[in-house]
Amino acid sequence: MILHDFALSSASYRVRIALNLKGLDYETRSYRLRAGDQRGTDYIAINPAGLVPTVEIDGRIITQSLAIIDYLDATRVEPRLIPVDPAERSRVLAIALTIACDVHPLNNLRVLQYLETVMGQDGTARDAWYRTWISSGFAAIEAALHNHISRQELVHCLIGSPDGFQGGRAARIGGREKGANDGTV
C-alpha cells in the first residue's frame, strides 16, 4: 500500500491516523505542496485533481480522506473506525463532514494562495478569512458534541473504536510509519 501525502496536510493526517489505528503497513510518498510537487505529471497521472492524500491499495487508487477511511473500514473491518449503527454512523459522519466539507475546503493551501494572488488580499486578511471559517466550523462541532453525541461516539469520531485502540499503537497515531520515506517525491 502506498500513501501519497504531505506531512502537514490535515486530510493526509486523517488517513495516517486510520492506517495506524488499523495497524496497517504502508509506504509513504511525500509531496511538497508549496513547491507544487503534487501538480507534477507523475502524480497527476495517479490523481488528476492533484490533491493529497491518495492511497494505492488492492489494485485501486482512492482519493479523498473520508473515502479512503471508508474503504479501509469496509475492507479491514477491525478495529472499526466508523460506527455500524445507522444513527451513530450518521452523527459521526456529520461531524467528520463538517471538517471535510465546511471547514477544510475554505482553508486549504490553494484557496489561501488564491486569496493572496488573485484577490489581492494581504496576510492579515487571509488570516482573518482562515479564523472565520475555522471558528464557525468548530463552534458547530462543539455544539454537536455537547448536545447530540455520546462519549462513545466522540471516541469513534476522534480516535476510532475504543475497543481497537491499543496502547502499543498510540505512538504511531497520525505519525509516519517506521522507516517511512520522509523525503519528497
RAQUIBEL-V529940 format. One record per residue. N is the residue number from 1. RES is the residue in one small letter. OMEGA is omega in whole degrees, 0 to 359 (999 if undefined). Layout:
n=N res=RES omega=OMEGA
n=N res=RES omega=OMEGA
This chain:
n=1 res=m omega=179
n=2 res=i omega=175
n=3 res=l omega=174
n=4 res=h omega=187
n=5 res=d omega=170
n=6 res=f omega=188
n=7 res=a omega=184
n=8 res=l omega=179
n=9 res=s omega=180
n=10 res=s omega=178
n=11 res=a omega=176
n=12 res=s omega=179
n=13 res=y omega=178
n=14 res=r omega=182
n=15 res=v omega=178
n=16 res=r omega=177
n=17 res=i omega=181
n=18 res=a omega=180
n=19 res=l omega=182
n=20 res=n omega=176
n=21 res=l omega=179
n=22 res=k omega=177
n=23 res=g omega=184
n=24 res=l omega=175
n=25 res=d omega=179
n=26 res=y omega=175
n=27 res=e omega=181
n=28 res=t omega=170
n=29 res=r omega=186
n=30 res=s omega=180
n=31 res=y omega=177
n=32 res=r omega=186
n=33 res=l omega=180
n=34 res=r omega=178
n=35 res=a omega=178
n=36 res=g omega=181
n=37 res=d omega=183
n=38 res=q omega=177
n=39 res=r omega=178
n=40 res=g omega=185
n=41 res=t omega=180
n=42 res=d omega=181
n=43 res=y omega=178
n=44 res=i omega=176
n=45 res=a omega=179
n=46 res=i omega=181
n=47 res=n omega=183
n=48 res=p omega=177
n=49 res=a omega=180
n=50 res=g omega=180
n=51 res=l omega=173
n=52 res=v omega=5
n=53 res=p omega=170
n=54 res=t omega=177
n=55 res=v omega=170
n=56 res=e omega=187
n=57 res=i omega=176
n=58 res=d omega=180
n=59 res=g omega=181
n=60 res=r omega=171
n=61 res=i omega=182
n=62 res=i omega=179
n=63 res=t omega=179
n=64 res=q omega=188
n=65 res=s omega=183
n=66 res=l omega=175
n=67 res=a omega=178
n=68 res=i omega=180
n=69 res=i omega=178
n=70 res=d omega=178
n=71 res=y omega=178
n=72 res=l omega=181
n=73 res=d omega=180
n=74 res=a omega=185
n=75 res=t omega=177
n=76 res=r omega=196
n=77 res=v omega=185
n=78 res=e omega=349
n=79 res=p omega=179
n=80 res=r omega=175
n=81 res=l omega=180
n=82 res=i omega=181
n=83 res=p omega=178
n=84 res=v omega=180
n=85 res=d omega=185
n=86 res=p omega=180
n=87 res=a omega=178
n=88 res=e omega=180
n=89 res=r omega=183
n=90 res=s omega=179
n=91 res=r omega=180
n=92 res=v omega=179
n=93 res=l omega=178
n=94 res=a omega=179
n=95 res=i omega=179
n=96 res=a omega=180
n=97 res=l omega=174
n=98 res=t omega=176
n=99 res=i omega=187
n=100 res=a omega=185
n=101 res=c omega=186
n=102 res=d omega=185
n=103 res=v omega=188
n=104 res=h omega=183
n=105 res=p omega=181
n=106 res=l omega=186
n=107 res=n omega=180
n=108 res=n omega=188
n=109 res=l omega=184
n=110 res=r omega=177
n=111 res=v omega=180
n=112 res=l omega=177
n=113 res=q omega=178
n=114 res=y omega=178
n=115 res=l omega=182
n=116 res=e omega=189
n=117 res=t omega=183
n=118 res=v omega=183
n=119 res=m omega=176
n=120 res=g omega=180
n=121 res=q omega=178
n=122 res=d omega=182
n=123 res=g omega=179
n=124 res=t omega=179
n=125 res=a omega=178
n=126 res=r omega=181
n=127 res=d omega=177
n=128 res=a omega=176
n=129 res=w omega=182
n=130 res=y omega=181
n=131 res=r omega=181
n=132 res=t omega=186
n=133 res=w omega=175
n=134 res=i omega=182
n=135 res=s omega=181
n=136 res=s omega=180
n=137 res=g omega=182
n=138 res=f omega=173
n=139 res=a omega=178
n=140 res=a omega=180
n=141 res=i omega=179
n=142 res=e omega=178
n=143 res=a omega=179
n=144 res=a omega=180
n=145 res=l omega=182
n=146 res=h omega=188
n=147 res=n omega=194
n=148 res=h omega=185
n=149 res=i omega=179
n=150 res=s omega=177
n=151 res=r omega=179
n=152 res=q omega=180
n=153 res=e omega=177
n=154 res=l omega=178
n=155 res=v omega=177
n=156 res=h omega=184
n=157 res=c omega=187
n=158 res=l omega=186
n=159 res=i omega=183
n=160 res=g omega=183
n=161 res=s omega=179
n=162 res=p omega=178
n=163 res=d omega=181
n=164 res=g omega=182
n=165 res=f omega=181
n=166 res=q omega=183
n=167 res=g omega=181
n=168 res=g omega=180
n=169 res=r omega=188
n=170 res=a omega=183
n=171 res=a omega=183
n=172 res=r omega=186
n=173 res=i omega=177
n=174 res=g omega=179
n=175 res=g omega=179
n=176 res=r omega=179
n=177 res=e omega=179
n=178 res=k omega=179
n=179 res=g omega=181
n=180 res=a omega=173
n=181 res=n omega=182
n=182 res=d omega=176
n=183 res=g omega=179
n=184 res=t omega=180
n=185 res=v omega=999
